Amino acid sequence: MPRVQLVFPGDFCAEAFPIRASDNPEVSRACVAKPISTIVCSECADAHTYHGEYESLNKDRFSQFSESSESLSVSMHCSNHSPRGILIHPVEDLMSRSFAHTLASSAIFMLFPLFAQAQALSFSVGTATAAPGQKQTGYLEVPAGVDAATNIPVIVINGEKRGPVLALVSGAHGTEYTSIIALEKLIDLLNPSQIAGTVILVPLVNIQSFEQKVPHVNPIDNKSMNRFYPGKADGTQTERASFLITKQVVDRCDYLIDYHGGDLDESLRPYAYWAPTGKESQDRISKAMVLAFGLDHIIIWRDRPADLGATRYLDNTSTARGKPSIVVEAGYAGIVETDEVALLVDGTFSTMRALKMLSGDPRPIENPVWLDRVVDVMSDGPGIWYPLVKRGTYVQEGMKIGFVTDYFGKLILEARAPVSGVILHINAVPSLKKGDNIADIAAIAAHAP
C-alpha cells in the first residue's frame, strides 16, 4: 500500500480543508509542492480506487483516489466549498525525483487548477458520478463474500450551487413500501438546477427483501439491514452492505435522513425520531431538521449506542460521527397511501429549505407531541391476534388493546397497555408466533425538549 504526501496546487482554497492552519502547524496555505501531511491509502475497493483517511490530522472525511502511473489524484469537499482537485505523489518518488523534475512537476501544479477544476467538481458515490447541475444513477456494488454479491441503487444529484451534502436513505426493510415510493418520487422531483449542494439518494437498500416480499430482514442472511452498522468488510451480505454504506454515504454526507414505515405486519401512524447528543450545535441543527420535516409526533431517542464500532443503526452511525441526522416513518401494512407518501416528500423539501439547500422557507411543525420512551408489547406464544384499537389510538395503562386465541378459538392472552400513551403501531395481521411484536406504545414526554 503506497504511503503518499499531499501537495496543494498554488491557488488551493485553504478553507476547503476542514482542519485550519491554527489547528495543526503542518497545514499551510497555498504553497506549491509543499507536503503538509502524510496519508496511508486503505480499503482498496477495486483495482484503481482507494478510500483513505488523513491519519495525522485525524481527518474523518472521505477522499477518493484515482491511481495513475505518475501520481494519485484526490477530490476533497466541505459543507461550504465545492471539491477542489489536488495531486499527491508517493513519498519515495518525491525523495528520488531530481530537482529538474520537481520544477517540472511544480509547473504542472501551477496549471493543474485550470484543467482539474471541471473534473474535481464532480461528486461520486459508488458508480454514480455527477458534475454540477447533473443527476446521475449508479450502484453501490457490494462484493461477494461468505454469501452473494448485491448492487444497491444510488442516485447523485449535484446542485449547480455550492452547499452541503445531504443523504436520503430508505428501504433497509424492503417491504416498508411508502418510504421507498417517496424516495423514488424524489429522484424525479429533485432538480439539480434548484439545489445548493449535493443529494445522495439511496431508495432501496434491501433489494432481496423487496423482491421476495420478506418483511424485517434480508432473506440472504436473515439479518435486519438497520441493526449491523457500521458493518464489516468480511461479514455477511447485510454487514458488507452496511460497511459500504458507512464508507460511501455516511462518511460523505453532512446531514442524513433515514426513512422507514410500517412493515407488512405493522399498522403504523407517522412519527419521527430525534436523538439528542449533548452537543449544542449538532442538536440544534438536528432538532431544526426534525421540526422542519413536519411529522407531528416525535420520539426523543436518548438511549443510543455510543461505540463508533457498534453504532447499530444507520442514523446513529451518522449522528455518532458528528453529522445531524433524523429518522422519519410513515405508511402501514404494505399499503401505499398518497397522503402518507406526500408527508415524506413534502417533509424532505421542507427540511432541505431549513438546511438552505432549496430556496424558500421551511414549514416546521409548531406544537408536536414529544414522546420520551417506547414500550413493546410482545407475544409469548403462537396464536391468532384480534386487535381492539387502531394505530394512533391514545390508551391508558392497563387498557385492553387486543387478545390472542389458539387455533380452536380458546382465549390464551389478553394484551393490555403497559403504559399510558399513543399506539405507534400495532400488529396488522392475525398471525402471531412467540416473540412477535404486538404493539409499540410511546409515553408522552413531561415537557418539550
C-alpha positions as CSV (number, residue, x, y, z in Angstrom):
1,M,0.0,0.0,0.0
2,P,1.7,3.3,-1.0
3,R,2.5,6.0,1.5
4,V,2.0,9.4,0.0
5,Q,2.3,13.1,0.7
6,L,-0.3,15.7,-0.1
7,V,0.8,18.6,-2.3
8,F,-1.5,21.5,-2.9
9,P,-1.7,23.5,-6.2
10,G,-0.8,27.2,-5.9
11,D,-4.3,28.5,-5.6
12,F,-5.8,25.8,-3.4
13,C,-8.6,27.1,-1.2
14,A,-7.4,26.5,2.3
15,E,-10.9,26.7,3.7
16,A,-11.8,23.6,1.7
17,F,-9.5,21.7,4.0
18,P,-11.6,21.0,7.1
19,I,-8.7,21.5,9.6
20,R,-7.3,25.0,9.8
21,A,-3.7,26.0,10.0
22,S,-4.2,27.1,13.6
23,D,-5.2,23.6,14.4
24,N,-2.1,22.0,13.1
25,P,1.3,23.7,12.3
26,E,1.9,21.4,9.4
27,V,-1.1,22.9,7.5
28,S,-0.3,26.0,5.4
29,R,-2.0,27.9,2.7
30,A,-1.3,27.7,-1.0
31,C,2.2,26.5,-1.2
32,V,3.4,24.9,-4.5
33,A,4.7,21.4,-3.9
34,K,4.7,21.8,-0.1
35,P,3.9,18.5,1.6
36,I,1.6,19.1,4.5
37,S,0.8,15.7,5.8
38,T,1.1,12.0,5.2
39,I,-1.6,9.6,4.3
40,V,-1.9,5.8,4.1
41,C,-4.3,4.5,1.4
42,S,-6.5,1.8,2.8
43,E,-9.6,-0.3,2.0
44,C,-8.9,-0.9,-1.7
45,A,-12.3,-1.0,-3.3
46,D,-11.1,-2.1,-6.8
47,A,-8.0,-2.1,-8.9
48,H,-7.9,1.6,-9.4
49,T,-9.7,3.2,-6.5
50,Y,-8.8,3.6,-2.9
51,H,-10.6,5.1,0.1
52,G,-8.4,6.7,2.8
53,E,-8.3,8.9,5.9
54,Y,-5.9,11.7,6.9
55,E,-4.4,10.0,9.9
56,S,-2.0,12.6,11.1
57,L,-4.7,15.3,11.0
58,N,-7.4,13.0,12.4
59,K,-9.4,13.6,9.3
60,D,-12.7,11.7,9.1
61,R,-13.9,13.0,5.8
62,F,-14.0,10.8,2.7
63,S,-11.4,11.2,0.0
64,Q,-11.3,9.3,-3.3
65,F,-8.0,8.4,-5.0
66,S,-7.6,7.5,-8.7
67,E,-4.3,5.8,-9.4
68,S,-2.1,6.6,-12.5
69,S,1.4,5.8,-13.4
70,E,2.8,9.1,-12.2
71,S,0.7,10.2,-9.3
72,L,-2.6,9.9,-7.4
73,S,-5.3,12.4,-7.6
74,V,-7.8,13.3,-4.9
75,S,-11.0,15.4,-4.6
76,M,-12.0,16.9,-1.2
77,H,-15.1,18.8,-0.1
78,C,-16.5,20.5,2.9
79,S,-20.0,21.8,3.5
80,N,-19.3,25.3,2.3
81,H,-16.9,24.7,-0.6
82,S,-17.1,22.7,-3.8
83,P,-14.4,20.0,-4.2
84,R,-11.0,21.1,-5.5
85,G,-8.5,18.8,-7.2
86,I,-5.0,18.2,-5.8
87,L,-2.2,15.8,-6.8
88,I,-0.4,13.6,-4.4
89,H,2.8,11.7,-5.1
90,P,4.3,8.7,-3.3
91,V,6.8,9.7,-0.6
92,E,9.6,7.6,-2.1
93,D,9.0,9.3,-5.5
94,L,9.2,12.8,-4.0
95,M,12.5,11.9,-2.4
96,S,14.0,10.4,-5.5
97,R,13.0,12.8,-8.2
98,S,15.6,15.3,-9.4
99,F,15.4,19.0,-8.9
100,A,14.6,19.5,-12.5
101,H,11.8,17.0,-12.3
102,T,10.5,18.8,-9.2
103,L,10.4,22.1,-11.2
104,A,8.6,20.4,-14.0
105,S,6.1,19.0,-11.5
106,S,5.7,22.4,-10.0
107,A,4.8,23.8,-13.4
108,I,2.2,21.1,-13.7
109,F,0.8,22.0,-10.3
110,M,0.5,25.7,-11.4
111,L,-1.5,24.6,-14.4
112,F,-3.5,21.9,-12.7
113,P,-6.4,24.0,-11.3
114,L,-7.2,25.1,-14.9
115,F,-7.8,21.6,-16.2
116,A,-8.7,19.8,-13.0
117,Q,-11.5,22.0,-11.7
118,A,-14.2,20.8,-14.0
119,Q,-13.4,17.2,-13.2
120,A,-12.9,17.8,-9.5
121,L,-16.2,19.5,-9.0
122,S,-18.0,16.2,-9.8
123,F,-19.3,14.1,-7.0
124,S,-19.1,10.3,-6.9
125,V,-20.9,7.7,-4.8
126,G,-20.4,4.1,-6.0
127,T,-20.6,4.0,-9.7
128,A,-22.7,7.2,-10.0
129,T,-20.7,10.4,-10.8
130,A,-22.5,13.7,-11.3
131,A,-20.9,17.0,-12.4
132,P,-22.5,20.3,-11.1
133,G,-26.0,20.6,-12.4
134,Q,-26.3,16.9,-13.2
135,K,-28.3,13.9,-11.8
136,Q,-26.7,10.5,-12.3
137,T,-27.6,7.0,-11.3
138,G,-25.4,4.0,-10.4
139,Y,-24.9,1.3,-7.8
140,L,-23.1,0.7,-4.5
141,E,-21.5,-2.6,-5.6
142,V,-21.4,-4.9,-2.6
143,P,-18.8,-7.6,-3.4
144,A,-19.4,-11.4,-2.9
145,G,-18.1,-12.8,0.3
146,V,-19.4,-15.6,2.5
147,D,-22.6,-15.1,0.5
148,A,-23.7,-13.5,-2.7
149,A,-22.9,-10.0,-4.0
150,T,-25.6,-7.4,-4.4
151,N,-26.0,-4.0,-6.1
152,I,-27.8,-1.2,-4.2
153,P,-29.2,1.6,-6.4
154,V,-27.8,5.1,-5.7
155,I,-28.5,8.5,-7.3
156,V,-26.2,11.5,-7.0
157,I,-27.9,14.9,-7.6
158,N,-25.2,17.5,-7.7
159,G,-26.6,21.0,-7.5
160,E,-25.5,23.9,-9.6
161,K,-24.7,26.0,-6.5
162,R,-22.4,25.2,-3.6
163,G,-23.8,23.8,-0.4
164,P,-23.8,20.8,2.0
165,V,-24.2,17.1,1.2
166,L,-27.5,15.5,2.3
167,A,-28.0,11.7,2.3
168,L,-31.6,10.3,2.0
169,V,-31.8,6.6,2.6
170,S,-34.8,4.2,2.6
171,G,-35.6,0.5,2.1
172,A,-33.5,-1.1,4.8
173,H,-36.6,-3.1,5.3
174,G,-37.7,-3.8,1.7
175,T,-41.5,-4.1,2.4
176,E,-41.8,-0.7,4.1
177,Y,-43.2,0.5,0.8
178,T,-44.3,4.0,1.5
179,S,-40.9,5.3,2.3
180,I,-39.4,3.6,-0.7
181,I,-42.0,5.1,-3.1
182,A,-41.5,8.5,-1.5
183,L,-37.8,8.4,-2.4
184,E,-38.5,7.0,-5.8
185,K,-40.6,10.1,-6.4
186,L,-37.9,12.4,-5.1
187,I,-35.5,11.0,-7.8
188,D,-37.6,12.8,-10.4
189,L,-38.7,15.8,-8.3
190,L,-35.3,17.0,-7.1
191,N,-33.9,19.3,-9.8
192,P,-30.1,20.0,-9.6
193,S,-30.6,23.5,-11.1
194,Q,-32.6,24.4,-7.9
195,I,-30.3,22.7,-5.3
196,A,-27.4,24.3,-3.4
197,G,-25.2,21.3,-2.5
198,T,-25.5,17.6,-3.3
199,V,-28.1,15.0,-2.5
200,I,-27.1,11.3,-2.2
201,L,-30.3,9.3,-2.6
202,V,-30.4,5.6,-1.8
203,P,-34.0,4.5,-2.3
204,L,-33.8,0.7,-1.7
205,V,-31.1,-0.8,0.5
206,N,-32.7,-4.3,0.9
207,I,-33.2,-5.5,-2.6
208,Q,-33.9,-9.1,-1.8
209,S,-36.5,-8.2,0.9
210,F,-38.3,-6.1,-1.7
211,E,-38.2,-8.6,-4.5
212,Q,-39.1,-11.6,-2.3
213,K,-41.7,-9.7,-0.1
214,V,-39.9,-10.7,3.1
215,P,-40.5,-8.3,6.0
216,H,-38.0,-7.1,8.6
217,V,-34.8,-8.9,7.4
218,N,-32.5,-9.5,4.4
219,P,-33.5,-13.1,3.3
220,I,-29.9,-13.8,2.2
221,D,-28.6,-13.8,5.8
222,N,-31.8,-13.3,7.9
223,K,-30.4,-10.1,9.4
224,S,-32.1,-6.7,9.7
225,M,-30.4,-4.2,7.5
226,N,-30.7,-1.5,10.1
227,R,-29.0,-3.3,13.0
228,F,-25.5,-4.0,11.9
229,Y,-23.8,-0.7,11.4
230,P,-21.1,0.3,10.8
231,G,-20.8,-3.1,9.2
232,K,-17.9,-5.4,8.4
233,A,-16.0,-5.7,5.1
234,D,-15.7,-9.5,5.6
235,G,-19.2,-10.1,7.1
236,T,-22.4,-11.4,5.6
237,Q,-24.2,-9.5,2.9
238,T,-26.0,-7.3,5.4
239,E,-22.8,-6.4,7.2
240,R,-20.9,-5.8,3.9
241,A,-23.6,-3.6,2.6
242,S,-23.7,-1.7,5.9
243,F,-19.9,-1.3,5.7
244,L,-20.1,0.1,2.2
245,I,-23.0,2.5,3.1
246,T,-21.0,3.8,6.0
247,K,-17.9,4.5,3.8
248,Q,-19.7,5.7,0.7
249,V,-22.7,7.5,2.1
250,V,-22.4,8.3,5.8
251,D,-18.7,9.4,5.6
252,R,-19.5,11.5,2.5
253,C,-22.5,13.4,3.9
254,D,-23.0,16.4,6.2
255,Y,-26.6,15.5,7.1
256,L,-28.7,12.4,6.9
257,I,-32.4,11.4,6.9
258,D,-33.3,7.7,7.3
259,Y,-36.8,6.8,6.0
260,H,-38.9,3.9,7.4
261,G,-42.5,2.9,7.9
262,G,-44.9,0.2,8.8
263,D,-43.8,-3.2,7.5
264,L,-46.2,-5.8,6.1
265,D,-47.4,-6.8,9.5
266,E,-47.3,-3.3,11.1
267,S,-50.2,-0.8,11.2
268,L,-48.2,2.4,11.9
269,R,-49.1,6.0,12.4
270,P,-46.5,8.6,11.2
271,Y,-43.8,9.7,13.6
272,A,-40.1,10.8,13.7
273,Y,-37.1,10.1,15.9
274,W,-34.8,12.9,17.3
275,A,-31.7,11.8,19.1
276,P,-30.0,14.5,21.2
277,T,-26.3,14.1,21.7
278,G,-25.5,16.8,24.3
279,K,-23.5,18.7,21.6
280,E,-25.3,22.0,21.3
281,S,-24.6,22.8,17.7
282,Q,-25.3,19.3,16.4
283,D,-28.5,19.0,18.5
284,R,-29.7,22.5,17.4
285,I,-29.4,21.5,13.7
286,S,-30.9,18.0,14.0
287,K,-33.8,19.4,16.1
288,A,-34.4,22.1,13.4
289,M,-34.4,19.3,10.8
290,V,-37.0,17.1,12.6
291,L,-39.3,20.1,13.2
292,A,-38.9,21.2,9.6
293,F,-39.9,17.7,8.4
294,G,-43.2,18.3,10.0
295,L,-44.4,15.0,11.4
296,D,-46.5,15.8,14.5
297,H,-45.3,13.0,16.9
298,I,-41.5,12.9,17.7
299,I,-39.7,10.4,19.8
300,I,-36.8,11.7,21.9
301,W,-34.4,8.8,21.4
302,R,-31.8,9.1,24.2
303,D,-30.6,5.6,24.7
304,R,-28.2,5.2,21.8
305,P,-25.1,3.1,21.3
306,A,-22.0,5.3,21.7
307,D,-19.3,2.9,20.5
308,L,-18.3,4.0,17.0
309,G,-17.5,0.4,16.2
310,A,-21.1,-0.8,17.1
311,T,-23.4,2.1,16.3
312,R,-26.1,-0.4,15.2
313,Y,-28.5,1.9,13.4
314,L,-27.8,4.0,10.2
315,D,-28.9,7.3,11.7
316,N,-26.9,6.6,14.9
317,T,-23.8,5.8,12.8
318,S,-24.2,9.3,11.2
319,T,-25.0,11.0,14.5
320,A,-22.1,9.4,16.3
321,R,-19.8,10.8,13.6
322,G,-21.0,14.4,14.3
323,K,-23.5,14.6,11.4
324,P,-27.0,15.9,12.3
325,S,-29.5,13.1,11.4
326,I,-33.1,12.1,11.9
327,V,-35.4,9.2,11.3
328,V,-38.9,9.5,9.8
329,E,-41.6,6.9,9.5
330,A,-44.9,6.7,7.5
331,G,-47.0,4.1,5.8
332,Y,-48.5,0.9,7.1
333,A,-49.1,-2.8,6.4
334,G,-47.8,-2.8,2.8
335,I,-50.4,-0.1,1.8
336,V,-49.1,2.9,-0.2
337,E,-51.4,5.9,0.5
338,T,-50.9,9.0,-1.5
339,D,-51.2,11.3,1.6
340,E,-48.6,9.4,3.5
341,V,-46.2,9.4,0.6
342,A,-46.8,13.2,0.4
343,L,-45.9,13.5,4.1
344,L,-42.4,12.2,3.4
345,V,-41.9,14.0,0.1
346,D,-43.1,17.4,1.5
347,G,-41.1,16.9,4.7
348,T,-38.0,16.3,2.7
349,F,-38.4,19.6,0.8
350,S,-39.1,21.5,4.0
351,T,-36.0,20.1,5.6
352,M,-33.9,21.0,2.6
353,R,-35.2,24.5,2.9
354,A,-34.2,24.6,6.6
355,L,-30.7,23.5,5.5
356,K,-30.6,26.2,2.8
357,M,-30.3,23.6,0.1
358,L,-33.6,24.8,-1.6
359,S,-35.0,28.3,-1.8
360,G,-38.0,29.3,0.3
361,D,-39.0,28.9,3.9
362,P,-39.4,25.6,5.7
363,R,-42.8,24.8,7.3
364,P,-41.9,23.4,10.7
365,I,-44.4,21.7,12.9
366,E,-45.2,24.2,15.7
367,N,-46.5,22.1,18.5
368,P,-45.5,18.4,18.1
369,V,-46.3,15.7,20.6
370,W,-43.0,14.8,22.1
371,L,-42.6,11.2,23.2
372,D,-39.9,10.1,25.7
373,R,-39.9,6.3,25.6
374,V,-41.4,3.4,23.6
375,V,-42.6,0.2,25.2
376,D,-43.0,-3.1,23.3
377,V,-46.0,-5.4,23.8
378,M,-44.8,-8.9,22.8
379,S,-46.4,-12.2,22.1
380,D,-45.5,-15.1,24.4
381,G,-46.6,-17.8,22.1
382,P,-48.3,-18.6,18.7
383,G,-51.9,-17.9,18.1
384,I,-54.5,-15.7,16.3
385,W,-54.4,-12.0,17.0
386,Y,-57.6,-9.8,17.3
387,P,-56.8,-6.1,17.8
388,L,-59.3,-3.8,19.7
389,V,-57.6,-0.5,18.9
390,K,-56.1,1.2,15.8
391,R,-52.8,2.9,15.1
392,G,-52.7,6.3,16.7
393,T,-55.1,5.5,19.5
394,Y,-54.3,7.0,22.9
395,V,-54.6,4.4,25.6
396,Q,-54.4,4.3,29.4
397,E,-52.1,2.0,31.3
398,G,-53.9,-1.4,31.8
399,M,-56.3,-0.8,28.9
400,K,-57.1,-3.9,26.8
401,I,-55.7,-3.4,23.3
402,G,-56.5,-6.9,21.9
403,F,-56.5,-10.6,22.5
404,V,-55.0,-13.8,21.2
405,T,-56.7,-17.2,20.8
406,D,-55.4,-20.6,20.0
407,Y,-56.4,-22.3,16.7
408,F,-59.6,-23.7,18.4
409,G,-60.8,-20.2,19.4
410,K,-59.8,-20.5,23.1
411,L,-58.6,-17.3,24.7
412,I,-54.9,-17.5,25.6
413,L,-53.8,-13.9,26.1
414,E,-55.4,-10.5,26.8
415,A,-52.9,-7.8,25.6
416,R,-53.0,-4.7,27.8
417,A,-51.2,-1.4,27.6
418,P,-48.1,-1.4,29.9
419,V,-48.0,2.4,29.9
420,S,-50.3,5.3,29.1
421,G,-49.5,6.8,25.7
422,V,-50.1,6.5,21.9
423,I,-50.2,3.4,19.8
424,L,-47.4,4.0,17.3
425,H,-48.0,0.7,15.6
426,I,-50.0,-2.5,16.2
427,N,-49.8,-5.9,14.6
428,A,-51.8,-5.7,11.3
429,V,-52.3,-9.4,10.6
430,P,-53.9,-12.3,12.6
431,S,-50.7,-14.4,12.5
432,L,-48.5,-14.5,15.7
433,K,-45.6,-16.6,16.9
434,K,-43.7,-16.4,20.1
435,G,-41.6,-13.2,20.3
436,D,-43.6,-11.3,17.7
437,N,-44.3,-7.6,18.3
438,I,-48.0,-7.0,19.1
439,A,-47.7,-3.2,19.6
440,D,-45.4,-0.3,20.3
441,I,-46.8,2.3,22.7
442,A,-45.0,5.6,23.3
443,A,-45.3,7.6,26.5
444,I,-45.9,11.3,26.3
445,A,-42.9,13.4,27.4
446,A,-43.4,15.5,30.5
447,H,-42.2,18.6,28.7
448,A,-40.8,19.6,25.3
449,P,-37.0,19.5,24.9
